[in-house]
Amino acid sequence: MKNIFKGSLKGYVCEDCIEFISGVEILIYLPYRKETRTADVVTNAKEVFHFVSEDEAKQRQELLIGKAKTDAKGNFEFAIDERHLSSDIDIDFICGTVPPKFPKPKRDEIPQFHLTSLSMRTELEKQNQDQNYRWEYAIAYKWWCYIRGHYFDAWVICGHLMNCKTGKPIANAKVTAMDADFLTDDNLGSDTTDANGHFRIDYTSVDFKKTFLSPWINVETDPNFLSFQSGPDVYFKAELGGTTLINETKANARKNVGYCLCVNLCSEIAVIGSGETIPSAWTGIGLAFSSSYGLSSNDFDADGFAGSGKHVLFSTIRLTGQASLKSVSGNPVEYRFRVSNTTAPNNTASLPAANFTKIVGVTPGLFVPSVVSKLTKKVFSFILNDLSVVSHQSDFDAEGWFDVNHAIERTLIGVGLTPADLALYNVIEEDTLISMDTSKLTTAVGITPDSINPGQNIPAGSKTPLEKFAIRFEIREVIDKPSNSFGVIGGDGKTLNSVVMNNTPIYRQLSIKELEESTLCSPVNGTLHAKYTLYHPYLSSCKLNIRKNSEITERDILDGIINTAPAVDERTSSSSQLNNPPSLTRCTYIVKLYSSTRKHNGDDGDSDGGTPLEQLFFYDV
């Protein structure tokens, strides 16, 4: 059977912008200077990655065991000879081109770089366990930008165009990058933003060294010509449908930028139709779930479970969406969230407002401070340029109505400014409307630690009951608060009739039966058995693994209980066979019980049970 090593090579242009490295040659070597390599060096890419000199390349020539070429997506494959399976290998690449395939530079050398060193056997074992697995390497942006620019004169701008008020991307806009020159400003290029507001502009030094004598004489004519710099001074223009979104000038130029420029552009122009206003709405919980019943992968089902994974909410959740600071008529806008213990299926009519007796900001402990807006100065300043608006208890009134305008004014005053200084800032609404601690709603406490031994079933009376709650979003226009004059705003009354919540920990117990029958320190032999009890009302996954002390690979224990597919809340066995087959040799072993739950806060899954429960034993033949 052929041993095929699968890999992929990418490079960071910016920390949030990565590209496939295609059409380059990958070189595979046996280890070079093995005596100087340590485990730390092998795993630290910053120390391993380096330029390979001609002398080093010649010294390693006889160690070369394979070559491959990356495809359009940076992928490559090559066969490993059986005799090299137990060896560590060194991986280099010869960079003959870079995206988007600029002409070869006027240099004699084609540079070679060492990427890293790794264990071939370990990588192939990972691949055998998962046919979709592919070893990946991403070159750090400082190195990759240097390689692109220094060897290929390839410069790039990677950025996003967003709406300042909503923080949402602006799609289909034309973004143009300009270089501020003393004589004539140079157009570095343009690109149209995608659905995420992302754009990319590639150019070369020729584009910013143009003069009235070009192409015969090219030079960068910096507007500050007494302090000549080699990089361009970049500013931006952007327009959509003939409407100007960004109109920077030389005064806004980013001075002497490097080979890679990463930018986030913000337009104050709302991309909406004539006569429309920005709608206020509660739209989700965190990034993962919507706040609606439906069939999409992030919707709630009728019973109150979140997303296609049937998740339950736990810990602090972010109630997300957007709310205008002012109404169409210019009045302040307030909103609040209320909770009900009475629930109904999500595919039925919204519950009556009178059911919602708990209020975030009023009911003790429900409210959790979070960033709800950000203020960014319209003209960059080194002082107080960016301010985070963090919600505070003082932003709520006695009925739980939250006023983001108060939060913004409080933030400005807190740094020595006044509410009038808001005119100097762009307001970027964060996705978070309010954050709420679900543990102040749930009452279940879970099973008492160590109350049930490994291998014992969970008594029915000890199991955790189902807990559901309903959540309601309310929003209003404040016409005159002292006289209780309020206006209705669209989105008011949005309700989730049923949301399942749980804050109990997973219950886990593990032991080796034969150790219990002797002592925990005694060597054991013969056929061994694991005893385990695993319980959570929303159990997601679990597995039992064993590993020999002298090996790095774990092996699954298939006992017909823990590996079965049905979604149950408990996995219990008092005699899960660990060997015969397979046989165990004289050595120390570790048995691990892995587990996870369906708890989720909308942004992250439950880490409870992420660290496996372990049991050591010494097997003596």
N, C-alpha and C positions, 0 to 999 in steps of 0.2 A: 504494500500500500504506500502510495506517495505521501510524503509529509509536506503539505503546502503551507507556507507561512504567508498570512495575509496582513497587509499593512496599509496605512493611509497617512499621507503627509499634507499638513496644512500650515498656514502662516498667519499670524495676527498682523493686520494692518493697523488696527486700533484694538483697545481692550474689548470692545463690543463689535468688532468687524473682523471677520476671518475669511480667508480665501483658500481654495484648493490650489495646491502646487502641482501643476500638470506638466507633462513632457520633460521631466528631469530623470536622471539616471540614479538609481539606488544601488549602493555597493554594500555587500555583506562580507565582513571579515571575521576570522578567528581573533580572539583577544590579542591586543597589542600592549606590551609592557604589563603583563598580568600581575607582576609583583607590586605594582603601584596602585592597583585598583582595589577599592574597598566597597563594602555594601553601601556606605553613605554616598560615595562618589557615584556609584551606578544609579542610584535613585534620585540624585540631585541634578536635574537637567541644566541648571545654570552653570554648574561646574563642568559638566561633560561637554556641552556644545562648544565647538571651537573651529577656527579656520585650520585646514590641513595644509601644511607647507609641502613643497615639492619633495623635500628630503624625507618628511614623514611618510608621504605617499609611496615613495620608492622603498623605504624600509618595510612597509606593510604589504608590498605587492604580492609576496608569496603566501600571505595569509588570506588573500581574496578567495571566497568560495562561491560567490554568486552575484548576479546583476539582475536588475529589473528596471522597468520604466513606468512611471506613473501615468495613469490615464487622465481623462478630462476632469475627474473628481478627486484626483490625487491618490487613487488607489493603486496598489501594486501587489503582485504575488510572485513567489518563486519556490521551487522544490528544494527541500533540505535533505542532504544525504544522511543515511542512517548513522554514519559514524560521527556526525556532528550534532546529534540530538542532545547529548549530555553536555555540550559546550555552551559557555556564554558566547555571545556574538557582539560585534561592533557594527553599527549601522551608520553609513555615511551617505551623502548625496552630492552629485555634481550638478551645480546650478548653471544650466546652459540657457535658461530663459525664465522669465517671470510673467505672471498675468499682468495685463492682457496681451502678452507676447510683443513687447517692444522690440525694435531691431536690436541685434546684438551690439553691445557697446564696442567702442574703438579701443579695446584692450586685448592684449595677447593671451592672457590667461583666462581659462574658464574655472572659476573657483570651486574647490571641494571643501565640504564641511562635515565634521563629525557630529552626528545627532546624539547618540546615546549608546549604552551597552545594556544588554538584557539577557535573561535566561531563555534559550530557545525551547527547552523542555516545558517550562512554565507556560510560555505563550501557546504552544501547541496543545497543552492540556486544557487551557481556557477555550481554545477554538474547538476542541473535541466535545467539550461540555455544552458549548453554544455555537451552533453552526453559523449564526449571524455575527459572532464576535470577530472583530478586526482590531489589531493593534493600531493605535493612533498616536501620532506625534504632531503637536502644534508648536511651531517655532515662535518664541516670544517676540512681541511686536518691535522691541528695540533692535533685536538682531535682524528680523525679517525686513524691517524698513531700511536698515542700513544696507543690507544686501541688495534690495531693489534699487535704492538710490545710488549707492556708490558704484556698483558694477554695471547697472543697466540704465542709469539716469531716468528711473521710473518714479515719479512723484504721484501722490494720491491724496485726495480729500474725501473723507468718509463722514457722513453726518446725518442728522435728523432734523426735520422741520415740523414744529409742533405749534398748536394754538396756545398762546400765553394764558388765556383765561381757563381753558378746560384741561390743558395738558395733553390733549389728544392729537394724534398725528394728522397732518394735512397732506392728502394724497393728490397726485396729478398736477402738482405745482412745478414750474420750471425754476430751478435754482442755478444761478450763474456765479462763478467765482472770478473775481478780478484781482489783478496785481497792481498795487499803487506804485506808479513810477513817476519820476521827475518830469519826463517828457510826455509820454502817452501811456495811459493805463492799459495793461495787457489783459485780454480775455483768456483765462486759463481753461475754460470749458463750461459746459452746462449738462444738467441731467434732470430727469423728471422723477419726482418722488413716487415711491410705491405706496401700497396701502398702509404701511407702517411709518410713512413719512421719511423713509430712508432714501438717501441719494449718495452717489459716488462719482467723483470726477477724477479722471486720470490725465496726467499731462507730463511733459518733460521740461528740462531747463530751457530748451529753445523757446518755449511758450512765454517765459517771463524775462527773456533776455533780448526780446525784439527791440530794434531801434528803427529810425527812419532810413538806416542804411542796410537793414536786414534784407536778404539773408547773408549779405557779404560780411557785415559786422554785427555780432550779437553780444550784448553785455547787459547786465542788470543795472538799470539806472534808478537807484533808490531815491525817493523824494527827499530823504535826508542825506544828500549826496556827500556831505562832509564826513559822514559815518557810514561808509559803504558796507553793506552786508551781502552775503551770497544768496540767501534764500528770499523768496517772494514775500511781499507784505499783502496779505489776503483779506479782502472784504467781499460781501455777498449782496446779490440782488435776487429777489424772488417774486414771481407773479403767477396769478391764476385767473384765467378768463379775462385778461386785460386789467385786473385789479392788482395793484402793487401790494405785496405782502411784506417784503423786506426791502429796505432801500438804504443800505449802509453806504458810507462814503469813505474817503481816505482816512478821515479822522477815526473811523472804527476799525482800521486795518490791524490785523494780528501780525506783529513785526517779525520778519526774518524766520518764517516757519520752516520746519524741517521736511524731510522726505514724506512723512505721513502727518496729516493734520486731521484731528478728530474734533468735530464741532456739533453743538446742539443749537439750532436756530429757533427763535421764538417770534411768532407773529401775533400782534394784538388784533388783527383783523379776523372777526368771526366768520368762518366759512359756512354760512347759512343762506337760505333763500331770502328774497325780498320780503320784509315785513315779519319774518320769523324771529323768535327769541330762543335762547338756549334753554332746552327743557330741563326741569328739575326732576330727578327720579332716583329711587332706590333700585339699583340694578343687580347687585350681587352680594356675595359673602366671600371676601378675599378675592384672589385671582382665579380660584378654581371653580366656583359655583355661581350660577345665576340666582336671582331671588324669585324665580318663577317655577310653576309646575310645567312640565313638558317632557318631550322625548329626546331632547338633545343630551349630549354626554355630560353637560355641566348643570342640567336642570334638576330640580327636586321631583321625586315621584309622588304619587298620591298619598303614600303612607308617611312621607316626611323624611325619606332618606335622600342624601345628596349625591348627585352625579351617577354615572354609570357604575361606579364602584360601590354604590349603596353605602356611602359614608355617613357617619354620625358626627355632629359638631361637638367640640370639646375646647376647653381652655378659653383664651381670649380670641374673639372673632372680630374681623373688620367688616362693618356694614358699609358697603361701597356704593358709589354712584356719583351723582353731581347735583349741586344746588346753586342756583344763581345768588349773588350777593344782593341784588336788587330785582324787583319785579319790573314788568314792562313800564309801569307808571313811575318807577323810581323809588318805590318804597322798600324798606328792608325786608328780607326774607328770613323766616325762622323755620326749623324743623325739629322733630323729635321721634323717638322710637319707643313703642310700648309693647309689653309682653303679656300673654295670657296663658294660664294653665289649662284653660278649656281649648280643645283643638277640634279640628274637623279635617276630612280628606282635602288635599290640595286641589283636587279637581271639582270642588263644589264652591258655592258662593262664599264670598268673604264673610268671616265671622263679624257679628255686631261690635261696634266700637266699645260698647259698655263692658265687654268681656275683658278688655285689656287694662288690668289694674296695676301692673308693675311698669315703672317708667325709668328709662335710662337717664341718669342725672338726678333722680329723686329717690328711687329705691336704693338703699345702702349697698355699696359694693359693685353694682352693675356697671357703672361708668369706669372706663380705663382711658387715661390721656393718650393721645396719638397725634401725629402730624396730619392736619386737615387741609392746609394750604401752604404755599411757599411764595415769598415775595422776592422778586429779582429786579434789581435796578435796571431801568431802561437804558441808562448810560453806565457802563461798567465803572465800578469804583472799588478800590482796595479796602475801603471801610464800609462795613454793613451792606455789602453788595447782595448777599443772599440771606434771607431770614426765614426760618421755619416757624409756621404758626401751629403751635401745639394746643389742642383743646384743654380746657381747665374747668373745674367745677364752677367757677364764677361766671362762665359763659352760659350757664343754664338759669332759667328763672324757676320759680317755685313749682311750676307745672311741668318742668322738664323740657321746655322749648329752648333749643340751642341756637344762639345768634353768632354766626361766623364773623359778622362785621365787628362784634364786640371782641372776638378773639384776635382779629387783625389789629384793631386799635390798641388792645392790651399789649400785643407783641411790639408794636411801634413804640409805645410809651415805655415799655420795659427796657429798650435799648437807647433811650434818651431822645427819641423822635416824637413827633406829634401826629395825630390823625391826618392832618393836612399833607404830611409827607408821603402818604399813600400814592399821591399823584406822580411821585418819582419812580414808582415800582410797577412792574407787571405782576399781576396776581395769577398764579398757576394753581388751580384747584387740584389737590391730591385726590386720589380715588376714594380715600377714606372719608365717610360722613361722620361716623361715630364708631368707637370700639367698645365691645361689651364682653364682660366676664361671665361665661356660661356656668362656671362653677358656683356662682351665687344663685343659680336657678335650680340646678340638679340637687337631689337629696341623697341618692344612693351612695353608699360608702365602700362597696366592694367586700370581698371576703377577707376576714382577719388573717394577716400573715402567719404562715406556719400552722394554721388551724387544721389543715387537711394534709395527710401524708402522701408522698409519692405513690401513685398507683391506685389511690382511693377516688371514688366518684364524688362529684359535688352534689350534696343533698339538694333536692328541689327547693327546699325552703331557704337555702342560702344563696340561690341565684339572684342576679340583679334584675329588678323590674324594668320594664320599658318606661322611658320618660320622654314626653313630647311637650312642645310649647308652640305657641303661635306668636308671630312677630308682625307688628303693624307700623308703617311709616306714615307720618303726617307732616304736612308742610303748609305754610300760610304766608300771606302778605300782610305786613304790619302797617295798617293805615294810621291808626291812632291807638296805641296800647293803653294809655290811661282810661280811655272810654270804651275799651274792649271792641274796637273797630278793626276787623280783620277781613282780608279778601281770600278767596279760594284760588289755589294754584294747581295746575295739572300735575298729577302724580300723587296727590293727597289720598290717603287711604289704602295705598298699596299694601297687600297682606300676604303672608305665607301662613296658611291655616295650620300647618303641621310641620314641625322641625324636630327630629329626634336628636337628643343630646345625651352625652354620657361622659363622666369624668372619673370613672373608677379605673384603678390599675389592673393590669393583667395578672392573673394568679398562676404561678409556675412552681412546680416541685420536680426534682430529678434526683435519682439515686441509682446505684448499681446493686442489684439484689444480692449478689454473692458477697459484696463488701458488708452489707447490713448483717449478713449471717455470720460474719467473722468480726473483723475490725476494719476501720477505714484505712489503716496503714498496712494491712496484710497483703502480700502478693496473692493473686488469684489465678486459677487456670480452669481448663475445661470450657464448657459452654457457659457464656455469660449473658445476663439479661438486664436491661434497663427498666426502671420503673419511673413513670412520669404522670403528672397530672397538670393539665393545661386548660385554663378556663378564662373566657371573657365573653360577655353577651354578644360582642361584635368581633369575633375572632376572624382574622383575615387569612393569615398563612402561618404554617408551622412546619418544622422539619427537625429530624434527629440526625446528627452527623457524628462521625468518629474519625479521629486523626492520630496517626502514629507520631511519636515525639520526634523521630528522625526524618519526617516528611513534612511537606508544606501543603499537600493537597488533602482536603477533607472528603470523606466518602459518605453518601447518604445511607441511612439505615432504613430499609424498606420493610415495614412491619404490617402493612395492610390497614393500619389505623390512622397513624399520623399523616400518611401520604394520600389519604382518600380525598376525593374532590368535594363531596357535599358540604354546603355551608352550615356547619353546626357550631355550637358555642363551646364545646368541650372535647378534648382529646385525652383519653386516659388509658394507660396500659400498666399492668403489674408484671409483665413478663415479655418485654420486647427483645428478641434474640439479637445479640451483637455479633456472633461469629458462628462458624460451622454450618454453612459457609458465611463469609470467607474465613479462612484460618488466621489466627493471630500468632505472631512470633514473640519471642522474649523481648519486651520493651515496655516503656511507659506510654499509655494512651490517654487521650482526652475525648470525652463524649460531650457534645454540645446540643442544647435544646434551643432552637431559634423560634421566634414567634413575632407576630405583629397583629395589630387590630385595625379596624376600619375607622378609627377616630381621626378627625381632620379638622383643622381650624380655618380652612379656606385658602390657606397659603402653604401649609406644610402638613404632611402626614404625621401620625403619632409616632414618636420615638420610643414609647413605652415598649419594652421587650426587644429593642434594637440590639442590645448587648446580650449575647446568648448566656443561658444558664449552663454551667460547666461542672463536670465530674471527672476527676482523675483516677486512674488505677494503674497498677503495675501487673502486667501479665507474665507469669513465669511458667514456661513449658514444663 
